[in-house]
Amino acid sequence: MPSVPKRHHFLPKFYLEGFARDGSLWLYDRQRKQFRSGTPEKTAVIGHYYALETESGGRDYSVEEFLSLVEGKAKEVILRLEARDEITFEKRVDLAFFIALLMARTPKFEREVQQIADSTAKHIIKHMVPTVEATAEFLRENKASSTITPESMFKFIHKEEFTLKMHRNFVIQAMLDKAQEFSMHVFLMNWTIAHADERTSFITTDEPLGFIVPDEFRRSHAPVLGLASGEITKLVPLSQRVALLAGNYGGEIKHRDLTRKEVRDFNIAVATECEGY
């Protein structure tokens, strides 16, 4: 059985190669406010990031193998779009799922899942023990140590002096579930395949999704629904030469050449959403 890479890219290596020149990338670190050079091989990598923990304590790399299959199919579609070739129904499905995974396989998605789980758990626990008396009953039922007083436990819970951290297996399952849900939305939207002016290029980030929100929609104060919103144009860089603009629902596809200014505006919208670089 072939060995599985233990250094997992949350932005696929082939994808990063589409933004490289002479095998190198220029990265801007948002926290440090500095540029540095890198390579696709060593960028956006976390050890064992998609490895599931087995009941015996080992590692299951089936998700990483699955991601590699998805990436291989997407690479072919992106090359066809760069050449302005037509794509089949099946190819559109492949790219939609790849794009959905781009949104769900990043550290930002994991952070958001952890925040939601932590917030939900704290709300439930507070509801379970609304008073010191209820806390005392909870401690008795769970045969807690006598050194833990109802008053200290009540304070611990209601002042949120704890953080709930979900198991990585749970986050990976959430990633796969959300990608399945997201992909249907992406597939059904109208696609504009944007080609960069030859004097410029698209950028990508560690959260490769930007938004164009119409002024009238912004002024309406309606909730921004993100990827699933038909009123908002979603921007997804696919390589330095080609990008996807996904709009309202309809399933159409067309190609469009962008000017240097339009590419710059696109890049600013994408850069705005980045986490770190």
C-alpha positions in Angstrom: 0.0 0.0 0.0 1.5 3.4 -1.0 2.5 5.7 1.8 0.2 8.7 2.5 1.8 12.1 2.9 1.6 13.2 6.6 2.0 16.9 5.7 -1.5 17.9 4.6 -2.2 21.0 2.5 -5.3 22.9 3.5 -4.8 24.7 0.2 -4.0 21.9 -2.3 -0.4 21.9 -3.6 -1.6 21.8 -7.3 -3.8 24.8 -6.5 -1.0 26.8 -5.1 1.2 25.9 -8.1 -1.4 27.7 -10.2 -0.3 31.0 -8.4 3.4 30.3 -8.4 6.0 31.7 -10.8 9.2 29.7 -11.4 8.1 27.4 -8.6 7.9 30.2 -6.0 5.1 32.1 -4.2 5.1 35.6 -2.6 3.1 35.6 0.6 1.9 38.5 2.6 1.6 37.8 6.3 -1.4 39.7 7.6 -0.4 39.5 11.3 3.2 40.4 10.9 2.6 42.8 8.0 5.5 41.5 6.0 6.2 39.7 2.8 8.1 36.5 2.4 8.8 34.0 -0.3 7.7 30.4 -0.2 6.9 27.3 -2.3 3.7 25.4 -2.9 5.3 22.4 -1.2 5.8 24.2 2.1 2.8 26.6 2.1 -0.6 26.0 3.8 0.6 22.8 5.4 -0.4 21.2 8.8 0.8 17.8 9.9 -1.8 15.0 9.9 -4.5 17.7 9.5 -7.1 15.4 7.8 -6.1 12.2 9.6 -8.9 10.6 11.6 -8.1 9.1 15.0 -9.1 5.4 15.1 -10.6 3.7 18.2 -7.2 2.0 18.8 -5.4 5.4 18.8 -4.0 5.1 15.3 -4.5 7.4 12.3 -6.8 6.8 9.3 -5.7 8.7 6.2 -8.8 7.9 4.0 -10.0 11.5 4.1 -6.7 12.8 2.8 -6.8 10.1 0.0 -10.3 11.3 -0.9 -9.2 14.9 -1.0 -6.4 13.9 -3.4 -9.0 12.3 -5.8 -11.2 15.5 -5.7 -8.1 17.6 -6.4 -7.1 15.5 -9.4 -10.5 16.0 -11.0 -10.6 19.7 -10.3 -7.1 20.3 -11.7 -8.3 19.0 -15.1 -11.4 21.2 -15.1 -9.4 24.4 -14.2 -7.0 23.7 -17.1 -10.0 23.3 -19.4 -11.5 26.6 -18.2 -8.2 28.4 -18.7 -8.2 27.2 -22.3 -11.9 28.3 -22.6 -13.0 24.8 -23.4 -16.5 23.6 -22.7 -17.0 21.4 -19.6 -19.5 18.6 -19.1 -22.1 18.3 -16.4 -19.8 15.9 -14.6 -16.9 18.3 -14.7 -19.1 21.1 -13.3 -20.0 18.8 -10.4 -16.3 18.0 -9.8 -15.4 21.7 -9.7 -18.3 22.7 -7.5 -17.4 20.1 -4.9 -13.7 21.2 -5.1 -14.7 24.8 -4.5 -17.0 23.8 -1.6 -14.1 22.0 0.0 -11.9 25.0 -0.4 -14.4 26.8 1.9 -14.6 24.0 4.4 -11.1 22.5 4.7 -9.3 25.6 6.1 -8.3 26.5 9.6 -10.9 29.3 9.5 -13.7 26.8 9.1 -12.3 24.7 12.0 -12.1 27.8 14.2 -15.7 28.7 13.4 -16.9 25.1 14.1 -15.1 25.2 17.4 -16.6 28.6 18.3 -20.2 27.4 17.5 -19.7 24.2 19.5 -18.2 26.1 22.5 -21.0 28.7 22.5 -23.7 26.1 22.2 -22.3 23.9 25.0 -22.0 26.8 27.4 -25.6 27.9 26.7 -26.9 24.3 27.3 -24.9 23.9 30.5 -26.1 27.2 31.9 -29.7 26.2 31.2 -29.1 22.9 33.0 -27.9 24.5 36.2 -29.6 27.9 36.4 -29.1 28.2 40.2 -26.7 27.1 42.9 -29.3 24.6 44.2 -29.6 23.1 40.7 -25.8 22.9 40.5 -25.7 21.1 43.9 -28.2 18.5 42.6 -26.1 18.1 39.4 -22.9 17.5 41.4 -24.7 14.9 43.5 -26.1 13.1 40.5 -22.7 12.9 38.9 -20.9 11.9 42.1 -18.5 14.8 41.9 -15.6 15.2 44.3 -16.5 16.7 47.6 -13.8 19.3 47.1 -16.0 20.9 44.4 -18.6 23.2 46.0 -21.9 24.1 44.3 -21.0 27.8 44.6 -17.6 27.3 42.9 -19.1 25.1 40.1 -21.9 27.6 39.5 -19.4 30.4 39.2 -17.2 28.3 36.9 -20.1 27.6 34.6 -21.9 31.0 34.5 -18.7 33.1 34.2 -17.6 30.7 31.4 -14.3 29.9 33.0 -13.9 27.0 30.5 -13.6 26.3 26.8 -15.1 23.3 25.0 -12.9 21.9 22.3 -14.4 19.4 19.8 -12.5 16.3 18.7 -10.7 16.7 15.4 -12.8 13.8 14.0 -15.9 15.8 14.6 -14.5 18.8 12.7 -13.5 16.7 9.8 -16.9 15.2 9.6 -18.4 18.7 9.7 -16.1 19.7 6.9 -17.3 16.8 4.7 -21.0 17.5 5.5 -20.7 21.2 4.8 -18.8 20.6 1.6 -21.6 18.4 0.4 -24.2 21.1 1.2 -22.1 24.0 -0.2 -21.4 22.1 -3.5 -25.0 22.0 -4.4 -25.3 25.7 -4.0 -22.2 26.4 -6.1 -23.3 23.9 -8.8 -26.7 25.6 -9.2 -25.4 29.1 -9.5 -24.7 31.0 -12.7 -20.9 30.9 -13.4 -18.8 33.6 -15.0 -15.3 32.3 -15.8 -13.2 35.4 -15.5 -9.9 35.7 -17.3 -7.2 38.1 -16.1 -5.7 40.7 -18.3 -2.3 39.4 -19.5 -0.6 42.3 -17.7 -1.9 41.2 -14.3 -3.0 38.1 -12.4 -5.4 36.9 -9.7 -4.2 36.2 -6.1 -5.4 33.7 -3.6 -5.5 33.5 0.2 -5.8 31.1 3.0 -9.6 31.7 2.8 -10.0 31.8 -1.0 -13.4 33.4 -1.2 -14.4 37.0 -1.8 -17.8 38.8 -2.1 -19.3 41.6 -4.1 -22.3 43.0 -2.2 -24.6 45.3 -4.3 -25.1 48.7 -2.7 -28.9 48.4 -2.6 -28.6 45.0 -0.8 -26.1 46.5 1.7 -28.4 49.5 2.3 -31.3 47.2 2.9 -29.6 45.8 6.0 -30.7 42.4 5.0 -28.6 39.5 6.5 -25.6 38.7 4.5 -26.0 35.0 3.7 -22.5 34.4 2.3 -22.0 31.5 -0.1 -25.6 30.5 -0.3 -26.9 34.0 -1.0 -28.1 34.6 -4.6 -27.9 38.4 -4.2 -24.2 38.4 -3.5 -21.5 37.6 -6.1 -19.0 35.0 -4.8 -15.4 35.3 -6.1 -13.2 32.3 -6.2 -9.7 32.4 -7.6 -8.8 29.2 -9.4 -5.4 30.1 -10.7 -3.5 33.3 -11.5 -5.1 33.3 -14.9 -8.7 32.3 -14.2 -11.3 32.8 -11.5 -14.9 32.0 -10.9 -17.7 34.5 -10.3 -20.8 32.7 -8.9 -24.0 34.8 -8.9 -27.7 34.0 -8.7 -29.1 30.5 -9.3 -29.6 29.3 -12.9 -26.8 27.0 -13.8 -25.5 29.1 -16.7 -21.8 29.4 -17.6 -20.0 32.1 -19.7 -16.5 33.5 -20.1 -15.5 37.1 -19.6 -12.2 39.0 -19.9 -11.4 41.3 -17.0 -9.5 44.6 -17.2 -6.6 45.4 -15.0 -8.8 47.5 -12.7 -11.4 44.7 -12.5 -8.7 42.2 -11.5 -7.4 44.6 -8.9 -10.9 45.0 -7.5 -11.3 41.2 -7.5 -8.0 40.8 -5.6 -8.9 43.4 -3.0 -12.3 41.6 -2.3 -10.5 38.3 -1.9 -7.7 39.6 0.2 -10.2 41.2 2.6 -11.5 37.8 3.6 -8.1 36.2 4.4 -7.2 34.8 7.8 -3.4 35.1 7.9 -1.9 35.4 4.4 
